[in-house]
Amino acid sequence: MTVCYHLATMLDHLVYAAPDLDQAIDDIERRLGVRPAPGGKHAGGLTHNALLSLGAGSYLELIAPVRDGELKAGLPFALETVTEPRLIAWAVSVDDIERRVEAAKKKGYDPGAVVRGGRDLPDGSSLNWRLTIKPQPAGDGLAPFLIQWLSDPHPSTTAPAGCQFVALRAEHPDPAGIEAVFDALAVEMETVGGPAPRLIATFDTPNGRVELS
């Protein structure tokens, strides 16, 4: 029997990519009513982020290239190609990442290689995790990546609070195809037809109910 996990119980974080982090922070504060806090640098100092708690163990990550010179190719989420802010990816929290990868492979989807990651925090400490990396995620990027945390605290407990995750849905020209991938990953998420691949998140915020895509 296949066990599917409800999205609200396994969403780790949403990734909102932008060409400029400061501008993205200002825009998200205006739209959601809470200002994301700087989270630090990763990818060898080539990218940096800001975070906003979404409650219940999940958070919103704003990520952008570090603008201290010419952009290098091969940044996470192809950030060097991002020209407009958008919701670009999402992560599923798991306790045993190898087991979940193997289970997905048996159902016909390879989530990618498992690699270690980390981020230097503003206070000088660091966070560490393992995650799946796939150069071209299924569904034109709509398939989630898996993450297993190796250190505490989880960002949702330290990032600015005030917003609450409500829902995440996907649009895709071939919704049946992406639903098969979600099934292989044991993830339940609403998927509907649309002209282009798109993630749409809904939050309850100090500014009311807001959608972000």
C-alpha positions as CSV (number, residue, x, y, z in Angstrom):
1,M,0.0,0.0,0.0
2,T,1.3,3.5,-0.9
3,V,1.4,6.0,1.9
4,C,0.9,9.6,0.8
5,Y,1.8,12.5,3.0
6,H,-0.5,15.5,3.2
7,L,1.3,18.6,2.0
8,A,0.8,20.6,5.2
9,T,2.6,17.9,7.3
10,M,5.7,17.5,5.1
11,L,6.3,20.9,3.4
12,D,9.7,22.0,4.6
13,H,10.1,25.2,2.6
14,L,9.2,27.1,-0.5
15,V,12.0,28.7,-2.6
16,Y,11.3,32.2,-4.0
17,A,14.1,33.1,-6.5
18,A,15.0,36.7,-7.3
19,P,17.8,38.6,-9.1
20,D,18.3,40.9,-6.2
21,L,17.8,39.9,-2.5
22,D,17.3,43.3,-1.0
23,Q,14.6,44.2,-3.5
24,A,12.9,40.8,-2.9
25,I,12.9,41.4,0.8
26,D,11.2,44.8,0.4
27,D,8.6,43.3,-2.0
28,I,7.7,40.4,0.2
29,E,7.4,42.7,3.2
30,R,5.0,44.9,1.3
31,R,2.9,42.0,0.1
32,L,2.8,39.8,3.2
33,G,3.2,42.3,6.0
34,V,6.2,40.7,7.6
35,R,9.9,41.4,6.7
36,P,12.1,38.4,6.0
37,A,15.3,38.2,7.9
38,P,18.8,37.6,6.3
39,G,19.7,34.0,6.5
40,G,23.3,33.9,5.4
41,K,25.3,32.7,2.4
42,H,25.7,29.3,0.8
43,A,27.0,27.8,-2.5
44,G,30.5,28.8,-1.6
45,G,29.4,32.4,-1.0
46,L,27.8,32.7,-4.4
47,T,24.2,32.9,-3.2
48,H,22.5,34.3,-0.1
49,N,19.0,34.2,1.3
50,A,16.4,35.6,3.6
51,L,13.7,33.7,5.5
52,L,10.2,34.0,6.8
53,S,8.5,31.4,9.0
54,L,5.2,29.9,7.7
55,G,4.5,28.1,11.0
56,A,4.2,24.3,11.7
57,G,7.8,23.5,10.6
58,S,7.8,25.3,7.3
59,Y,9.3,28.5,5.9
60,L,9.6,30.7,2.9
61,E,13.2,31.1,1.5
62,L,14.1,34.1,-0.7
63,I,17.3,33.3,-2.6
64,A,19.4,35.4,-5.0
65,P,22.9,35.6,-6.4
66,V,25.5,37.5,-4.4
67,R,26.0,40.6,-6.6
68,D,29.8,41.2,-6.1
69,G,30.9,40.6,-9.6
70,E,30.0,38.8,-12.8
71,L,27.4,36.1,-12.2
72,K,28.7,32.6,-12.6
73,A,26.8,29.8,-14.4
74,G,25.6,26.8,-12.6
75,L,24.1,28.4,-9.5
76,P,21.4,26.6,-7.6
77,F,18.0,26.8,-9.3
78,A,19.8,28.4,-12.3
79,L,19.7,31.7,-10.4
80,E,22.0,33.3,-12.9
81,T,19.1,33.2,-15.4
82,V,16.4,34.6,-13.1
83,T,15.2,38.0,-14.3
84,E,11.9,38.3,-12.4
85,P,11.1,37.1,-8.8
86,R,9.1,33.9,-8.8
87,L,8.3,30.8,-6.7
88,I,10.8,28.4,-8.3
89,A,11.0,25.2,-6.1
90,W,9.8,23.5,-3.0
91,A,11.2,21.0,-0.5
92,V,9.8,18.0,1.3
93,S,11.1,17.1,4.7
94,V,12.1,13.5,5.3
95,D,13.6,11.5,8.1
96,D,15.4,8.9,5.9
97,I,16.3,10.4,2.6
98,E,17.9,7.2,1.1
99,R,14.7,5.2,1.8
100,R,12.5,7.8,0.2
101,V,14.7,8.0,-2.9
102,E,14.7,4.3,-3.3
103,A,10.9,4.2,-2.8
104,A,10.4,6.8,-5.5
105,K,12.8,5.0,-7.9
106,K,10.7,1.8,-7.5
107,K,7.7,3.8,-8.7
108,G,9.5,5.1,-11.8
109,Y,10.9,8.5,-10.6
110,D,14.5,9.2,-9.7
111,P,14.7,12.3,-7.3
112,G,18.4,12.7,-8.0
113,A,21.7,12.4,-6.2
114,V,21.8,12.8,-2.4
115,V,24.4,15.5,-1.4
116,R,25.3,17.4,1.7
117,G,24.5,21.1,2.0
118,G,25.1,23.9,4.5
119,R,24.8,27.6,5.2
120,D,26.8,30.0,7.2
121,L,24.5,31.9,9.6
122,P,24.9,35.6,10.4
123,D,25.9,34.7,14.0
124,G,28.9,32.7,12.8
125,S,27.3,29.2,13.3
126,S,26.1,27.0,10.5
127,L,23.2,24.7,9.5
128,N,23.7,21.4,7.7
129,W,21.5,19.1,5.7
130,R,21.3,16.5,3.0
131,L,19.1,17.0,-0.1
132,T,18.4,15.5,-3.5
133,I,19.8,17.3,-6.5
134,K,18.4,16.7,-10.0
135,P,19.6,19.0,-12.8
136,Q,16.2,19.0,-14.5
137,P,13.4,18.1,-12.0
138,A,10.3,16.5,-13.5
139,G,7.4,18.6,-14.5
140,D,9.6,21.5,-15.6
141,G,10.7,22.1,-12.1
142,L,7.5,21.5,-10.2
143,A,8.6,18.2,-8.6
144,P,9.9,18.9,-5.1
145,F,13.4,18.0,-3.8
146,L,13.8,16.1,-0.6
147,I,15.7,17.4,2.4
148,Q,16.9,15.8,5.7
149,W,18.1,18.2,8.3
150,L,21.4,17.3,10.2
151,S,21.5,20.2,12.6
152,D,19.2,22.5,14.6
153,P,17.5,24.8,14.9
154,H,15.1,24.5,12.0
155,P,14.7,27.8,10.2
156,S,11.0,27.9,10.8
157,T,11.7,28.4,14.5
158,T,14.1,31.3,14.1
159,A,12.7,33.2,11.1
160,P,10.3,36.1,11.6
161,A,6.8,34.9,12.3
162,G,3.3,36.2,11.5
163,C,2.4,34.3,8.3
164,Q,0.8,30.9,8.0
165,F,1.0,28.4,5.2
166,V,-2.4,27.5,3.8
167,A,-2.0,25.7,0.5
168,L,0.3,25.0,-2.5
169,R,-0.9,24.0,-5.9
170,A,0.6,23.4,-9.3
171,E,-0.4,24.3,-12.9
172,H,1.1,22.4,-15.8
173,P,0.1,21.7,-19.5
174,D,0.3,18.0,-18.6
175,P,-1.1,17.7,-15.1
176,A,-1.4,13.9,-15.3
177,G,2.3,13.5,-15.9
178,I,3.3,15.6,-12.9
179,E,0.7,13.9,-10.7
180,A,2.5,10.6,-11.5
181,V,5.7,12.1,-10.1
182,F,4.0,13.3,-7.0
183,D,2.6,9.8,-6.5
184,A,6.1,8.3,-6.8
185,L,7.3,10.8,-4.1
186,A,4.3,9.9,-1.9
187,V,3.1,13.5,-2.0
188,E,-0.4,14.8,-2.3
189,M,-0.8,18.2,-4.1
190,E,-3.5,19.7,-6.2
191,T,-2.4,19.9,-9.9
192,V,-4.5,21.5,-12.6
193,G,-4.0,22.3,-16.3
194,G,-2.4,25.6,-17.2
195,P,-0.6,27.2,-20.1
196,A,2.8,27.0,-18.4
197,P,4.3,25.3,-15.3
198,R,3.7,27.3,-12.2
199,L,3.6,26.9,-8.4
200,I,1.1,29.0,-6.5
201,A,1.3,29.2,-2.7
202,T,-1.4,30.6,-0.4
203,F,-0.7,32.2,3.0
204,D,-2.6,33.8,5.8
205,T,-0.7,37.0,6.6
206,P,-1.2,40.3,8.5
207,N,-2.3,41.7,5.1
208,G,-5.0,39.0,4.7
209,R,-4.9,35.9,2.5
210,V,-2.2,36.3,-0.1
211,E,-1.1,34.2,-3.1
212,L,2.5,34.0,-4.2
213,S,3.7,32.5,-7.5
